Amino acid sequence: MSRNRNDQKSNPREVSPPSYSVIEDSRGELVNRDLNVKWPQRPRTGHHSLGEYLRRRETRHKSASKRSPDEESSQKRSSKEKSDKSDATDKTDRTDEQASPPAVASPSECVRPDWPKAFSGISPSHSMKERLRPTRFLLYYCRPDALLSLNDVPVCLPLMVAYMSSKGVLYNFGVEKERDKQGTMWRVVMGDGPPEPGFRSLAALVKYYQTYGELRPTGECENFSVP
């Protein structure tokens, strides 16, 4: 049978949250090293001791018993007035909610992140041509064109860069992730030529190829070194 609230208040030894600060030690026990005590125990002396707790509780009981009937009546009236005001406010709020139409954000208020401009999700390589225009590129995870059975489902998908040259030719390059003493390095792999520069984040890699290009004698500009 559960105890009522009055029983819990009258029993100072009832287990309750500690009134002093505690930390969890390596054994999972809540302790206060300054007071040299383990919860739910109390210190033998001081502000948090059982004797001090009982003395403070007795003082509060005496102060409450000394209040005059007029003070108690005034306190009850004040509590009732606050309750009435709260009920009236709740009713007003509910009325306003029913009268007002739901707020709908306009397209201009919907802020989209920047990464969809550089990342296309999961796609087969041949479909990337439909999503690009000359001198533009997208990161994407390359999935197989067809899965003939469950045995063909890959455990992981390679991260790729799809790039459309100024002549409208589609190129697909791999992106490799390396680790060194400073952390992670991202690099585009373009074949047997000199290695491409490495970057500490994909965001830095994307910004580099969006900013810098190769201007050729014919006047064409390419973001990647393609034929």
GROMACS elastic network, one bead per residue, 0.5 to 0.9 nm:
[ bonds ]
;  ai    aj funct       b0    kb
    3     6     6  0.81812   500
    3     7     6  0.61308   500
    3     8     6  0.68942   500
    4     7     6  0.54690   500
    4     8     6  0.66654   500
    5     8     6  0.51975   500
    5     9     6  0.64539   500
    5    10     6  0.88215   500
    6     9     6  0.51606   500
    6    10     6  0.62094   500
    6    11     6  0.87745   500
    7    10     6  0.52024   500
    7    11     6  0.63374   500
    8    11     6  0.54763   500
    8    12     6  0.77590   500
    8    13     6  0.89188   500
    8    14     6  0.63737   500
    9    12     6  0.69136   500
    9    14     6  0.81835   500
   10    14     6  0.87675   500
   11    14     6  0.56058   500
   12    15     6  0.84103   500
   12    50     6  0.79189   500
   12    53     6  0.83521   500
   12    54     6  0.77167   500
   13    16     6  0.85653   500
   13    40     6  0.89000   500
   13    50     6  0.86846   500
   15    18     6  0.86405   500
   15    40     6  0.64793   500
   16    19     6  0.86647   500
   16    40     6  0.75894   500
   17    20     6  0.88847   500
   17    39     6  0.86216   500
   17    40     6  0.79863   500
   18    21     6  0.71020   500
   18    22     6  0.76513   500
   18    39     6  0.66840   500
   18    40     6  0.67838   500
   18    41     6  0.88809   500
   18    42     6  0.87339   500
   19    48     6  0.71367   500
   20    32     6  0.77621   500
   20    48     6  0.69988   500
   21    31     6  0.82769   500
   21    32     6  0.65177   500
   22    30     6  0.55824   500
   22    31     6  0.50687   500
   22    33     6  0.82115   500
   22    38     6  0.83200   500
   22    39     6  0.78145   500
   23    29     6  0.79726   500
   23    30     6  0.53121   500
   23    31     6  0.55230   500
   23    32     6  0.65164   500
   23    33     6  0.86369   500
   24    27     6  0.77177   500
   24    28     6  0.54808   500
   24    29     6  0.53538   500
   24    31     6  0.63594   500
   24    32     6  0.89514   500
   25    28     6  0.53706   500
   25    29     6  0.55735   500
   25    30     6  0.65073   500
   25    31     6  0.69280   500
   26    29     6  0.74894   500
   27    30     6  0.89251   500
   29    38     6  0.72544   500
   29    39     6  0.76805   500
   30    37     6  0.89283   500
   30    38     6  0.59745   500
   30    39     6  0.56285   500
   30    40     6  0.83418   500
   31    35     6  0.86531   500
   31    36     6  0.75310   500
   31    37     6  0.59341   500
   31    39     6  0.60019   500
   32    35     6  0.55558   500
   32    36     6  0.58291   500
   32    37     6  0.55501   500
   32    38     6  0.63872   500
   32    39     6  0.79992   500
   33    37     6  0.66968   500
   33    38     6  0.84146   500
   34    37     6  0.80487   500
   35    38     6  0.87916   500
   35    42     6  0.89017   500
   35    43     6  0.65538   500
   36    43     6  0.76125   500
   37    40     6  0.85525   500
   37    41     6  0.64071   500
   37    42     6  0.65903   500
   37    43     6  0.61183   500
   38    41     6  0.56257   500
   38    42     6  0.76791   500
   38    43     6  0.88910   500
   39    42     6  0.70901   500
   42    45     6  0.85551   500
   42    48     6  0.64897   500
   42    49     6  0.53826   500
   42    50     6  0.63864   500
   43    46     6  0.70307   500
   43    47     6  0.85782   500
   43    48     6  0.62503   500
   43    50     6  0.74835   500
   44    48     6  0.83360   500
   44    49     6  0.53230   500
   44    50     6  0.72363   500
   44    51     6  0.81711   500
   45    48     6  0.73073   500
   45    49     6  0.50679   500
   45    50     6  0.79806   500
   45    51     6  0.77229   500
   45    52     6  0.78665   500
   46    49     6  0.54646   500
   46    50     6  0.89173   500
   46    51     6  0.86409   500
   46    52     6  0.69882   500
   47    50     6  0.86249   500
   47    51     6  0.87432   500
   47    52     6  0.58376   500
   47    53     6  0.74185   500
   48    51     6  0.84151   500
   48    52     6  0.66173   500
   48    53     6  0.66179   500
   49    52     6  0.54114   500
   49    53     6  0.62728   500
   49    54     6  0.88300   500
   50    53     6  0.50234   500
   50    54     6  0.62225   500
   50    55     6  0.86146   500
   51    54     6  0.52643   500
   51    55     6  0.62205   500
   51    56     6  0.87374   500
   52    55     6  0.50391   500
   52    56     6  0.61917   500
   52    57     6  0.85765   500
   53    56     6  0.52812   500
   53    57     6  0.62068   500
   53    58     6  0.86638   500
   54    57     6  0.50748   500
   54    58     6  0.61076   500
   54    59     6  0.86134   500
   55    58     6  0.51695   500
   55    59     6  0.62653   500
   55    60     6  0.87830   500
   56    59     6  0.50742   500
   56    60     6  0.63084   500
   56    61     6  0.87378   500
   57    60     6  0.51489   500
   57    61     6  0.62949   500
   57    62     6  0.87494   500
   58    61     6  0.50986   500
   58    62     6  0.62655   500
   58    63     6  0.87010   500
   59    62     6  0.51875   500
   59    63     6  0.62523   500
   59    64     6  0.86879   500
   60    63     6  0.51406   500
   60    64     6  0.62073   500
   60    65     6  0.86995   500
   61    64     6  0.51737   500
   61    65     6  0.62436   500
   61    66     6  0.88197   500
   62    65     6  0.51500   500
   62    66     6  0.63744   500
   63    66     6  0.53305   500
   63    67     6  0.69889   500
   64    67     6  0.57384   500
   65    68     6  0.82521   500
   67    70     6  0.81769   500
   67    71     6  0.62277   500
   67    72     6  0.68529   500
   68    71     6  0.52956   500
   68    72     6  0.65008   500
   68    73     6  0.87320   500
   69    72     6  0.51181   500
   69    73     6  0.60709   500
   69    74     6  0.85364   500
   70    73     6  0.50683   500
   70    74     6  0.60657   500
   70    75     6  0.85640   500
   71    74     6  0.50686   500
   71    75     6  0.61351   500
   71    76     6  0.86389   500
   72    75     6  0.50873   500
   72    76     6  0.62271   500
   72    77     6  0.87027   500
   73    76     6  0.51358   500
   73    77     6  0.62597   500
   73    78     6  0.86733   500
   74    77     6  0.51437   500
   74    78     6  0.62033   500
   74    79     6  0.86652   500
   75    78     6  0.51016   500
   75    79     6  0.61999   500
   75    80     6  0.86408   500
   76    79     6  0.51082   500
   76    80     6  0.61747   500
   76    81     6  0.86634   500
   77    80     6  0.50854   500
   77    81     6  0.61731   500
   77    82     6  0.86814   500
   78    81     6  0.51506   500
   78    82     6  0.62876   500
   78    83     6  0.86526   500
   79    82     6  0.52001   500
   79    83     6  0.62232   500
   79    84     6  0.87219   500
   80    83     6  0.50166   500
   80    84     6  0.61695   500
   80    85     6  0.86446   500
   81    84     6  0.50995   500
   81    85     6  0.61937   500
   81    86     6  0.85829   500
   82    85     6  0.51459   500
   82    86     6  0.61466   500
   82    87     6  0.86918   500
   83    86     6  0.50809   500
   83    87     6  0.62496   500
   83    88     6  0.86956   500
   84    87     6  0.51590   500
   84    88     6  0.62467   500
   84    89     6  0.86663   500
   85    88     6  0.51201   500
   85    89     6  0.61732   500
   85    90     6  0.86560   500
   86    89     6  0.51142   500
   86    90     6  0.62096   500
   86    91     6  0.87075   500
   87    90     6  0.51361   500
   87    91     6  0.62784   500
   87    92     6  0.87090   500
   88    91     6  0.51794   500
   88    92     6  0.62564   500
   88    93     6  0.86982   500
   89    92     6  0.50928   500
   89    93     6  0.61686   500
   89    94     6  0.86486   500
   90    93     6  0.51284   500
   90    94     6  0.62126   500
   90    95     6  0.86402   500
   91    94     6  0.51763   500
   91    95     6  0.62031   500
   91    96     6  0.86862   500
   92    95     6  0.51038   500
   92    96     6  0.62085   500
   92    97     6  0.86445   500
   93    96     6  0.51195   500
   93    97     6  0.61886   500
   93    98     6  0.87134   500
   94    97     6  0.50734   500
   94    98     6  0.62803   500
   94    99     6  0.86779   500
   95    98     6  0.51911   500
   95    99     6  0.61704   500
   95   100     6  0.86071   500
   96    99     6  0.51162   500
   96   100     6  0.59593   500
   97   100     6  0.54088   500
   97   101     6  0.77969   500
   97   102     6  0.84498   500
   98   101     6  0.75634   500
  100   103     6  0.84886   500
  101   104     6  0.89411   500
  105   108     6  0.79979   500
  105   109     6  0.59464   500
  105   110     6  0.68083   500
  106   109     6  0.53381   500
  106   110     6  0.68174   500
  107   110     6  0.53391   500
  107   111     6  0.84188   500
  108   111     6  0.74584   500
  112   115     6  0.87594   500
  112   116     6  0.83812   500
  113   116     6  0.68534   500
  113   117     6  0.84989   500
  114   117     6  0.57965   500
  114   118     6  0.75863   500
  115   118     6  0.53903   500
  115   119     6  0.59187   500
  115   120     6  0.89086   500
  115   203     6  0.85658   500
  116   120     6  0.64110   500
  116   121     6  0.84523   500
  117   120     6  0.77479   500
  117   138     6  0.76385   500
  118   137     6  0.73127   500
  118   139     6  0.58993   500
  118   140     6  0.85994   500
  118   206     6  0.72389   500
  119   138     6  0.55018   500
  119   140     6  0.56887   500
  119   141     6  0.88674   500
  120   123     6  0.76932   500
  120   128     6  0.85603   500
  120   131     6  0.85752   500
  120   138     6  0.62829   500
  120   139     6  0.60762   500
  120   140     6  0.50667   500
  120   141     6  0.79030   500
  121   139     6  0.77200   500
  121   140     6  0.51105   500
  121   141     6  0.59985   500
  121   142     6  0.86758   500
  122   140     6  0.57922   500
  122   142     6  0.59670   500
  122   143     6  0.64762   500
  122   157     6  0.85274   500
  123   126     6  0.83174   500
  123   127     6  0.67203   500
  123   128     6  0.72349   500
  123   140     6  0.68620   500
  123   141     6  0.63290   500
  123   142     6  0.54207   500
  123   143     6  0.57042   500
  123   144     6  0.82818   500
  123   145     6  0.85123   500
  124   127     6  0.57658   500
  124   128     6  0.73077   500
  124   141     6  0.81682   500
  124   142     6  0.53429   500
  124   143     6  0.50313   500
  124   144     6  0.59011   500
  124   145     6  0.54295   500
  124   146     6  0.88229   500
  125   128     6  0.57142   500
  125   129     6  0.81439   500
  125   140     6  0.87947   500
  125   141     6  0.88404   500
  125   142     6  0.59998   500
  125   143     6  0.75318   500
  125   144     6  0.82163   500
  125   145     6  0.78498   500
  125   160     6  0.87881   500
  125   162     6  0.76853   500
  125   172     6  0.72448   500
  126   129     6  0.63414   500
  126   130     6  0.84835   500
  126   145     6  0.83121   500
  126   170     6  0.85176   500
  127   130     6  0.58907   500
  127   131     6  0.75235   500
  128   131     6  0.52898   500
  128   132     6  0.66430   500
  128   138     6  0.82935   500
  128   140     6  0.87728   500
  128   162     6  0.66225   500
  128   163     6  0.86790   500
  128   170     6  0.81135   500
  129   132     6  0.54628   500
  129   133     6  0.77912   500
  129   162     6  0.80699   500
  129   163     6  0.85124   500
  129   164     6  0.73678   500
  129   168     6  0.88173   500
  129   169     6  0.85485   500
  129   170     6  0.62699   500
  130   133     6  0.81277   500
  131   138     6  0.85361   500
  132   135     6  0.83808   500
  132   136     6  0.60092   500
  132   137     6  0.67084   500
  132   138     6  0.77789   500
  132   162     6  0.83090   500
  132   163     6  0.75742   500
  132   164     6  0.64449   500
  132   170     6  0.86896   500
  133   136     6  0.57004   500
  133   137     6  0.82415   500
  133   163     6  0.87307   500
  133   164     6  0.62417   500
  133   165     6  0.82814   500
  133   166     6  0.84402   500
  133   168     6  0.71576   500
  134   137     6  0.85793   500
  134   163     6  0.81140   500
  134   164     6  0.50392   500
  134   165     6  0.52479   500
  134   167     6  0.67733   500
  134   168     6  0.54400   500
  134   169     6  0.80632   500
  134   170     6  0.89487   500
  135   163     6  0.69467   500
  135   164     6  0.54836   500
  135   165     6  0.50675   500
  135   166     6  0.53000   500
  135   167     6  0.86365   500
  135   168     6  0.82148   500
  135   221     6  0.76826   500
  135   222     6  0.60970   500
  135   223     6  0.63416   500
  135   224     6  0.85885   500
  136   162     6  0.84290   500
  136   163     6  0.59312   500
  136   164     6  0.58179   500
  136   165     6  0.75677   500
  136   166     6  0.87521   500
  136   210     6  0.82969   500
  136   223     6  0.79238   500
  137   161     6  0.66388   500
  137   162     6  0.53553   500
  137   164     6  0.64439   500
  137   209     6  0.87748   500
  137   210     6  0.85625   500
  137   223     6  0.86002   500
  138   160     6  0.82990   500
  138   161     6  0.56762   500
  138   162     6  0.53634   500
  138   163     6  0.67593   500
  138   206     6  0.88217   500
  139   159     6  0.70823   500
  139   160     6  0.57132   500
  139   162     6  0.64403   500
  139   175     6  0.88743   500
  139   206     6  0.86185   500
  140   158     6  0.84359   500
  140   159     6  0.58715   500
  140   160     6  0.54258   500
  140   161     6  0.63979   500
  140   162     6  0.74823   500
  141   157     6  0.58154   500
  141   158     6  0.56471   500
  141   160     6  0.59971   500
  141   161     6  0.87035   500
  142   145     6  0.89640   500
  142   157     6  0.59952   500
  142   158     6  0.57708   500
  142   159     6  0.64847   500
  142   160     6  0.64844   500
  143   146     6  0.84768   500
  143   154     6  0.81831   500
  143   157     6  0.62060   500
  143   158     6  0.78493   500
  144   147     6  0.67889   500
  144   152     6  0.87249   500
  144   153     6  0.85713   500
  144   154     6  0.84264   500
  144   157     6  0.89080   500
  146   152     6  0.87198   500
  147   150     6  0.73051   500
  147   151     6  0.83996   500
  147   152     6  0.56123   500
  147   153     6  0.66694   500
  148   151     6  0.80561   500
  148   152     6  0.65238   500
  148   153     6  0.88646   500
  149   152     6  0.55045   500
  149   153     6  0.74075   500
  150   153     6  0.54462   500
  151   154     6  0.81310   500
  153   156     6  0.88386   500
  154   157     6  0.67107   500
  158   174     6  0.73239   500
  158   175     6  0.77787   500
  158   176     6  0.88160   500
  159   173     6  0.88452   500
  159   174     6  0.63014   500
  159   175     6  0.56259   500
  159   176     6  0.77483   500
  160   172     6  0.65823   500
  160   173     6  0.55396   500
  160   175     6  0.54238   500
  160   176     6  0.88105   500
  160   188     6  0.83257   500
  161   171     6  0.80455   500
  161   172     6  0.55744   500
  161   173     6  0.50415   500
  161   174     6  0.62071   500
  161   175     6  0.69206   500
  161   188     6  0.76975   500
  162   170     6  0.69342   500
  162   171     6  0.57258   500
  162   173     6  0.65194   500
  162   174     6  0.89378   500
  163   169     6  0.81456   500
  163   170     6  0.57608   500
  163   171     6  0.51122   500
  163   172     6  0.63078   500
  163   173     6  0.80197   500
  163   223     6  0.84855   500
  163   224     6  0.78874   500
  164   167     6  0.77396   500
  164   168     6  0.55439   500
  164   169     6  0.53574   500
  164   171     6  0.61873   500
  164   172     6  0.88454   500
  165   168     6  0.51903   500
  165   169     6  0.52598   500
  165   170     6  0.65623   500
  165   171     6  0.76398   500
  165   221     6  0.87387   500
  165   222     6  0.64818   500
  165   223     6  0.80812   500
  165   224     6  0.81726   500
  165   226     6  0.74694   500
  166   169     6  0.74936   500
  166   220     6  0.67946   500
  166   221     6  0.70167   500
  166   222     6  0.65810   500
  167   220     6  0.89318   500
  171   226     6  0.82197   500
  172   190     6  0.86864   500
  173   188     6  0.66585   500
  173   189     6  0.59627   500
  173   190     6  0.57731   500
  173   191     6  0.83735   500
  174   187     6  0.85546   500
  174   188     6  0.59512   500
  174   189     6  0.52151   500
  174   190     6  0.71985   500
  175   186     6  0.69339   500
  175   187     6  0.56834   500
  175   189     6  0.58358   500
  175   190     6  0.89727   500
  176   185     6  0.82469   500
  176   186     6  0.59140   500
  176   187     6  0.54661   500
  176   188     6  0.64275   500
  176   189     6  0.68507   500
  177   184     6  0.68598   500
  177   185     6  0.57156   500
  177   187     6  0.66477   500
  178   183     6  0.84052   500
  178   184     6  0.57546   500
  178   186     6  0.63536   500
  178   187     6  0.79710   500
  178   198     6  0.89949   500
  179   182     6  0.77694   500
  179   183     6  0.55617   500
  179   185     6  0.58688   500
  179   186     6  0.88363   500
  180   183     6  0.53621   500
  180   184     6  0.64910   500
  180   185     6  0.74350   500
  181   184     6  0.85506   500
  182   185     6  0.87280   500
  182   200     6  0.89949   500
  183   200     6  0.75582   500
  184   199     6  0.82136   500
  184   200     6  0.58485   500
  184   201     6  0.75834   500
  185   198     6  0.58114   500
  185   199     6  0.53408   500
  185   201     6  0.69657   500
  185   202     6  0.88812   500
  186   197     6  0.85819   500
  186   198     6  0.53871   500
  186   199     6  0.50802   500
  186   200     6  0.62089   500
  186   201     6  0.63806   500
  186   202     6  0.65170   500
  186   205     6  0.72469   500
  187   195     6  0.83191   500
  187   196     6  0.63859   500
  187   197     6  0.63413   500
  187   199     6  0.65156   500
  187   202     6  0.87757   500
  187   205     6  0.75903   500
  188   195     6  0.81618   500
  188   196     6  0.60949   500
  188   197     6  0.78178   500
  188   198     6  0.78217   500
  188   205     6  0.85311   500
  189   192     6  0.87970   500
  189   195     6  0.71360   500
  189   196     6  0.68825   500
  190   193     6  0.70459   500
  190   194     6  0.86001   500
  190   195     6  0.76501   500
  190   196     6  0.75954   500
  190   224     6  0.88947   500
  190   225     6  0.82695   500
  190   226     6  0.88096   500
  191   194     6  0.83891   500
  191   195     6  0.84264   500
  192   195     6  0.81393   500
  193   196     6  0.86301   500
  195   198     6  0.86680   500
  197   205     6  0.86584   500
  198   201     6  0.89444   500
  198   205     6  0.75922   500
  199   202     6  0.71033   500
  199   203     6  0.86758   500
  199   204     6  0.61241   500
  199   205     6  0.56568   500
  200   203     6  0.85847   500
  200   204     6  0.69408   500
  200   205     6  0.79613   500
  201   204     6  0.53095   500
  201   205     6  0.64674   500
  201   206     6  0.88528   500
  202   206     6  0.61578   500
  202   207     6  0.85524   500
  203   206     6  0.52241   500
  203   207     6  0.61734   500
  203   208     6  0.86630   500
  204   207     6  0.51121   500
  204   208     6  0.61682   500
  204   209     6  0.88792   500
  205   208     6  0.52751   500
  205   209     6  0.65952   500
  205   210     6  0.87061   500
  206   209     6  0.54642   500
  206   210     6  0.61221   500
  206   211     6  0.86030   500
  207   210     6  0.50683   500
  207   211     6  0.60432   500
  207   212     6  0.85916   500
  208   211     6  0.52138   500
  208   212     6  0.60147   500
  208   213     6  0.89736   500
  209   212     6  0.54788   500
  209   213     6  0.69157   500
  209   223     6  0.58615   500
  209   224     6  0.74638   500
  210   213     6  0.77972   500
  210   223     6  0.71462   500
  211   223     6  0.83407   500
  212   222     6  0.89009   500
  212   223     6  0.65289   500
  213   221     6  0.62555   500
  213   222     6  0.53787   500
  213   224     6  0.68717   500
  213   225     6  0.87120   500
  214   220     6  0.81686   500
  214   221     6  0.53598   500
  214   222     6  0.50522   500
  214   223     6  0.60896   500
  214   224     6  0.72438   500
  214   225     6  0.73164   500
  215   218     6  0.82565   500
  215   219     6  0.64305   500
  215   220     6  0.59422   500
  215   222     6  0.66093   500
  215   223     6  0.88909   500
  216   219     6  0.54089   500
  216   220     6  0.53863   500
  216   221     6  0.61103   500
  216   222     6  0.79845   500
  217   220     6  0.73312   500
  218   221     6  0.87565   500
  222   225     6  0.68181   500
  222   226     6  0.74879   500
  223   226     6  0.86304   500
